[in-house]
Amino acid sequence: MNQQDRKEFEIVHIKIDEMKKDISELRKAMDDSHKKTDENLRFIKENLFNPHEGLWAETKLNTGFRESTSKWRTAVGIGVIGLFVERMWKMFIG
């Protein structure tokens, strides 16, 4: 091995070491990004699917409210229609 080969060999080693360093930095940056993504997804998941405070709970409350009001609306609607028919009946008959 001559002097030129040794210089090229050292250059190759230096470049390999730099590549290893770049890869480790990239891996660390990716791990940090994945942790941030996990935190964001956890926040979204918690806000959507928390059974006590999340969007899922609000949707269940809204559904329950709509079901209960539809029952009352039906009863009140039948009563109003009954009063209207009674008034019309009294107007024409009595």
Rosetta constraint file for C-alpha pairs under 8 A:
AtomPair CA 1 CA 5 HARMONIC 6.06 0.50
AtomPair CA 1 CA 6 HARMONIC 6.93 0.50
AtomPair CA 2 CA 6 HARMONIC 6.47 0.50
AtomPair CA 3 CA 7 HARMONIC 6.33 0.50
AtomPair CA 4 CA 8 HARMONIC 6.28 0.50
AtomPair CA 5 CA 9 HARMONIC 5.98 0.50
AtomPair CA 6 CA 10 HARMONIC 6.10 0.50
AtomPair CA 7 CA 11 HARMONIC 6.16 0.50
AtomPair CA 8 CA 12 HARMONIC 6.13 0.50
AtomPair CA 9 CA 13 HARMONIC 6.24 0.50
AtomPair CA 10 CA 14 HARMONIC 6.10 0.50
AtomPair CA 11 CA 15 HARMONIC 6.15 0.50
AtomPair CA 12 CA 16 HARMONIC 6.11 0.50
AtomPair CA 13 CA 17 HARMONIC 6.11 0.50
AtomPair CA 14 CA 18 HARMONIC 6.18 0.50
AtomPair CA 15 CA 19 HARMONIC 6.10 0.50
AtomPair CA 16 CA 20 HARMONIC 6.17 0.50
AtomPair CA 17 CA 21 HARMONIC 6.20 0.50
AtomPair CA 18 CA 22 HARMONIC 6.09 0.50
AtomPair CA 19 CA 23 HARMONIC 6.04 0.50
AtomPair CA 20 CA 24 HARMONIC 6.17 0.50
AtomPair CA 21 CA 25 HARMONIC 6.18 0.50
AtomPair CA 22 CA 26 HARMONIC 6.01 0.50
AtomPair CA 23 CA 27 HARMONIC 6.03 0.50
AtomPair CA 24 CA 28 HARMONIC 6.18 0.50
AtomPair CA 25 CA 29 HARMONIC 6.15 0.50
AtomPair CA 26 CA 30 HARMONIC 6.07 0.50
AtomPair CA 27 CA 31 HARMONIC 6.12 0.50
AtomPair CA 28 CA 32 HARMONIC 6.25 0.50
AtomPair CA 29 CA 33 HARMONIC 6.20 0.50
AtomPair CA 30 CA 34 HARMONIC 6.06 0.50
AtomPair CA 31 CA 35 HARMONIC 6.18 0.50
AtomPair CA 32 CA 36 HARMONIC 6.34 0.50
AtomPair CA 33 CA 37 HARMONIC 6.15 0.50
AtomPair CA 34 CA 38 HARMONIC 6.04 0.50
AtomPair CA 35 CA 39 HARMONIC 6.21 0.50
AtomPair CA 36 CA 40 HARMONIC 6.20 0.50
AtomPair CA 37 CA 41 HARMONIC 6.05 0.50
AtomPair CA 38 CA 42 HARMONIC 5.98 0.50
AtomPair CA 39 CA 43 HARMONIC 6.17 0.50
AtomPair CA 40 CA 44 HARMONIC 6.23 0.50
AtomPair CA 41 CA 45 HARMONIC 5.90 0.50
AtomPair CA 42 CA 46 HARMONIC 5.94 0.50
AtomPair CA 43 CA 47 HARMONIC 6.19 0.50
AtomPair CA 44 CA 48 HARMONIC 6.08 0.50
AtomPair CA 45 CA 49 HARMONIC 5.77 0.50
AtomPair CA 45 CA 50 HARMONIC 7.55 0.50
AtomPair CA 46 CA 50 HARMONIC 5.20 0.50
AtomPair CA 46 CA 54 HARMONIC 6.72 0.50
AtomPair CA 47 CA 53 HARMONIC 7.44 0.50
AtomPair CA 47 CA 54 HARMONIC 4.61 0.50
AtomPair CA 47 CA 55 HARMONIC 6.20 0.50
AtomPair CA 48 CA 54 HARMONIC 5.00 0.50
AtomPair CA 48 CA 55 HARMONIC 4.67 0.50
AtomPair CA 48 CA 56 HARMONIC 5.87 0.50
AtomPair CA 49 CA 54 HARMONIC 5.56 0.50
AtomPair CA 49 CA 55 HARMONIC 6.41 0.50
AtomPair CA 49 CA 56 HARMONIC 5.32 0.50
AtomPair CA 49 CA 57 HARMONIC 7.69 0.50
AtomPair CA 50 CA 54 HARMONIC 4.45 0.50
AtomPair CA 50 CA 55 HARMONIC 7.30 0.50
AtomPair CA 50 CA 56 HARMONIC 6.68 0.50
AtomPair CA 50 CA 57 HARMONIC 7.04 0.50
AtomPair CA 51 CA 56 HARMONIC 6.24 0.50
AtomPair CA 51 CA 57 HARMONIC 5.26 0.50
AtomPair CA 52 CA 57 HARMONIC 5.69 0.50
AtomPair CA 53 CA 57 HARMONIC 5.86 0.50
AtomPair CA 53 CA 58 HARMONIC 7.30 0.50
AtomPair CA 54 CA 58 HARMONIC 6.57 0.50
AtomPair CA 55 CA 59 HARMONIC 6.08 0.50
AtomPair CA 56 CA 60 HARMONIC 6.28 0.50
AtomPair CA 57 CA 61 HARMONIC 6.23 0.50
AtomPair CA 58 CA 62 HARMONIC 6.12 0.50
AtomPair CA 59 CA 63 HARMONIC 6.10 0.50
AtomPair CA 60 CA 64 HARMONIC 6.13 0.50
AtomPair CA 61 CA 65 HARMONIC 6.10 0.50
AtomPair CA 62 CA 66 HARMONIC 6.13 0.50
AtomPair CA 63 CA 67 HARMONIC 6.17 0.50
AtomPair CA 64 CA 68 HARMONIC 6.19 0.50
AtomPair CA 65 CA 69 HARMONIC 6.06 0.50
AtomPair CA 66 CA 70 HARMONIC 6.00 0.50
AtomPair CA 67 CA 71 HARMONIC 6.50 0.50
AtomPair CA 68 CA 72 HARMONIC 6.55 0.50
AtomPair CA 69 CA 73 HARMONIC 5.83 0.50
AtomPair CA 70 CA 74 HARMONIC 6.07 0.50
AtomPair CA 71 CA 75 HARMONIC 6.46 0.50
AtomPair CA 72 CA 76 HARMONIC 5.98 0.50
AtomPair CA 73 CA 77 HARMONIC 5.73 0.50
AtomPair CA 74 CA 78 HARMONIC 6.11 0.50
AtomPair CA 75 CA 79 HARMONIC 6.28 0.50
AtomPair CA 76 CA 80 HARMONIC 6.16 0.50
AtomPair CA 77 CA 81 HARMONIC 6.13 0.50
AtomPair CA 78 CA 82 HARMONIC 6.00 0.50
AtomPair CA 79 CA 83 HARMONIC 6.20 0.50
AtomPair CA 80 CA 84 HARMONIC 6.16 0.50
AtomPair CA 81 CA 85 HARMONIC 6.14 0.50
AtomPair CA 82 CA 86 HARMONIC 6.08 0.50
AtomPair CA 83 CA 87 HARMONIC 6.16 0.50
AtomPair CA 84 CA 88 HARMONIC 6.19 0.50
AtomPair CA 85 CA 89 HARMONIC 5.96 0.50
AtomPair CA 86 CA 90 HARMONIC 6.16 0.50
AtomPair CA 87 CA 91 HARMONIC 6.04 0.50
AtomPair CA 88 CA 92 HARMONIC 6.26 0.50
AtomPair CA 89 CA 93 HARMONIC 5.76 0.50
AtomPair CA 89 CA 94 HARMONIC 7.41 0.50
AtomPair CA 90 CA 94 HARMONIC 4.67 0.50
